[in-house]
Amino acid sequence: MHNAKFDSTFGVKSVALSVAHLVDLDRRGFEGLTNITWSPFYNGRERGVCLTVRANFHKPGIAIVWGEHRSSDDIYVDTFPVDSFMNPPTMASFTEEIYNLRKTFRYNEVYKVVDHVYELVRQHIEACKEPA
């Protein structure tokens, strides 16, 4: 009999999970969203969380990915557009341009990461508003 236990974190690192829990606790500004999905995001040793949101069904959504850098304890945040909500984004969605736009925070700046995620959600909602 195999003694492997179920890993409910799906291998996602603790810092990424901490940010996810804090974002989910408050959900500041989420009332303007029509679709929200959470998923793990694997990029080699960067095992993070992906929050995919959409504010308008007629426009693309955005994926906000965060986790620990593979070569330090710093926290990265990547953002990119997504058209489909059927499956989580993959590395195919992740371009060199997106990597170059990566925002980095020190390992002890979890609340700054949370605030940055809320700001990205707010910007997405504003960008998707229909003209009056």
N, C-alpha and C positions, 0 to 999 in steps of 0.2 A: 504494500500500500504506500502511495506517495504521500509525503507529509507537507507538501507545499500549501501555504495559506493564501487566501485571496488578498491581494493588495488593493485596497479601496482607493489608494492615491493614484493608481495606474502608473506608478513610477515618477510622478510629478514631484519636483523638489519642494521642500517645506516653505521656502520664501515665496515661491509662486502661489502656493496654496494659501499662505497668509494674506497676500494681496487679494486673491479671489474672495476669500471669506470677508474681508473688510469692504470690498466693493459691493458684494452681495448683501451685506448687512444694511447699508444705507440706501443704495440704489438712487442716489441723488441725480435727478434729472431723467431717470429712466421712463417717466410717465409719457414722454414724447416718442417712445419707440413702439413699433408694430411687431417686431420680432427680436428675440434674444435667445442665443444658444451659447452653451458653455462646452468646452471640450479640452482634452489634453492636447498639447502641441509638442511634437518631438522633432528636434533638430540636432541629431547626434547626442552630445552630452547636455545640450540645452533642453531640458525637459520642463516645459512651462505650461501655461494655461492660455487658451484662446477664448476670448469673449467676442462673439460675432453679433452685431446689432444692425438693425435696419429701421429707419424712421419713415420710410415711404415705400410701399410695395412696388411702385413704378420706377424706383431708382435703385442703384446698387447699394449694398450695405458695406460695412467696414468690419474688418477683423482687427482686433487689438490683442496682440500677443505679448506676454511678459514671462520672464524667468531669470535664472541666474546665468551670467556669462560663463562660457565653458572654460575660460582661463583666469577667472577671478571670482570674487564673491559679489561683485556688482550686479545690479539688476538692469536688464535691458527691457525696452518697450518698442515693439515694431507695430506699424499700422499699415494696412493695405486694403484696397477695395475688393469686394467679393460679390459675385452675381448669384451664386447658388447657396442655399441654406440646407440642401439635402445632406451634405457631408461636411465635416470640418475641413478647413483649408489644409493644403499639403505644401510640401516644399516647392511644388510646381507653381504655387501662387507667390512664392517668395523670390523676388528678383534682386539683382545687384543694387538697383536704385533704392529699393525698400531697405536693404541692408545699410546703405549709406545714410539713410534718414533715421537710423536707429537712435533712440534717446537712451542715455545711460544714467543711472542713479547709483549712489554709494549703497553698500549693503545695508546700512542702518537707516536708509531714507524710505522705508516702506510707505509711510503716509504721503510722501511726495509722489510716489508712484501711483497711489490710489487717487490723489488729486489730479494727476496727469490723465489717468483713465477717464475720470469724470469730465475733464475738459475736452478730451477727444470725443466723447459721447455728445457733449453739448455742441461742439462744432459740427458734428455730423447731423444732428437734428436741425441746426440752423441752415446748413447747406441744402437740406432736403425740403425745406418749407416751400410751399407753393406761393407764387407771387399773389399779393392781395389785389 
